[in-house]
Amino acid sequence: MIFMVPFQVRPQHHYVFDAEGRCLVDELLRFETLGHDMHRLLSGHEARTTAVTTPGAPHLAAYYDRQLLDLVNELYARDFECFSYERL
């Protein structure tokens, strides 16, 4: 028996850009440079932060087969474009 759980993960550009493509946020922080980005963002507001580190993890493509990679690339194509990430 195969049981599939439907899921929906909304593309991230829906949260950042309006229907006309205008950016709705002042700052975009990238996970892979989160520590640096947080320090830069907070230093302009005289706020302090402790060290933020991002774990070194294998490239996400290591977890997917080609069929799933193709699906991710298709579903999130606009996210890859908007946020300058290379396709998987």
C-alpha positions as CSV (number, residue, x, y, z in Angstrom):
1,M,0.0,0.0,0.0
2,I,1.3,3.5,-0.9
3,F,0.1,6.4,1.1
4,M,1.0,9.9,-0.2
5,V,0.6,12.9,1.9
6,P,-0.2,16.0,-0.2
7,F,1.9,19.0,0.7
8,Q,2.1,22.6,-0.3
9,V,5.1,24.7,0.2
10,R,4.4,28.1,-1.4
11,P,7.2,29.5,-3.5
12,Q,9.0,32.2,-1.5
13,H,8.7,34.9,-4.1
14,H,5.0,35.0,-3.3
15,Y,6.0,36.5,0.1
16,V,8.5,39.0,-1.2
17,F,7.1,40.4,-4.4
18,D,3.6,41.6,-5.3
19,A,1.7,40.6,-8.4
20,E,3.4,43.3,-10.5
21,G,6.8,42.1,-9.4
22,R,7.6,44.9,-6.9
23,C,9.7,43.9,-4.0
24,L,7.8,44.3,-0.7
25,V,10.7,44.0,1.7
26,D,13.6,46.3,2.5
27,E,16.1,43.5,3.2
28,L,16.6,39.9,2.0
29,L,18.8,37.7,4.1
30,R,20.3,34.5,2.7
31,F,20.5,31.4,4.9
32,E,24.0,30.6,3.7
33,T,25.3,34.0,4.8
34,L,22.8,34.6,7.7
35,G,25.5,35.5,10.3
36,H,27.0,38.2,8.1
37,D,23.7,39.5,6.9
38,M,22.2,39.7,10.4
39,H,25.3,41.6,11.7
40,R,25.1,44.0,8.7
41,L,21.4,44.6,9.2
42,L,21.5,45.0,13.0
43,S,24.6,47.1,13.1
44,G,22.8,49.9,11.3
45,H,20.2,50.0,14.1
46,E,22.7,49.9,17.0
47,A,21.5,46.5,17.9
48,R,23.7,43.6,18.9
49,T,23.6,40.0,18.1
50,T,25.5,36.9,19.2
51,A,27.3,34.8,16.6
52,V,24.9,33.2,14.1
53,T,26.2,30.2,12.4
54,T,24.7,28.1,9.6
55,P,25.5,24.4,9.6
56,G,27.6,23.1,6.8
57,A,25.3,20.6,5.0
58,P,25.6,18.6,1.8
59,H,24.1,20.3,-1.3
60,L,20.3,19.6,-1.3
61,A,20.6,17.8,-4.6
62,A,22.3,14.9,-2.7
63,Y,18.9,14.1,-1.1
64,Y,16.8,13.9,-4.3
65,D,16.7,11.7,-7.4
66,R,16.6,13.3,-10.8
67,Q,12.8,13.1,-11.1
68,L,12.3,15.0,-7.8
69,L,15.0,17.6,-8.7
70,D,13.2,18.3,-12.0
71,L,10.0,18.8,-10.1
72,V,11.6,21.2,-7.6
73,N,13.2,23.1,-10.5
74,E,9.9,23.4,-12.2
75,L,7.8,24.4,-9.1
76,Y,10.3,26.9,-7.8
77,A,11.7,28.2,-11.1
78,R,10.7,31.8,-10.2
79,D,12.4,31.5,-6.8
80,F,15.6,30.4,-8.4
81,E,15.5,33.4,-10.7
82,C,14.4,36.0,-8.1
83,F,16.9,35.1,-5.5
84,S,19.8,34.2,-7.8
85,Y,20.2,30.5,-6.9
86,E,21.4,28.0,-9.4
87,R,18.9,25.2,-10.3
88,L,19.4,21.9,-8.7
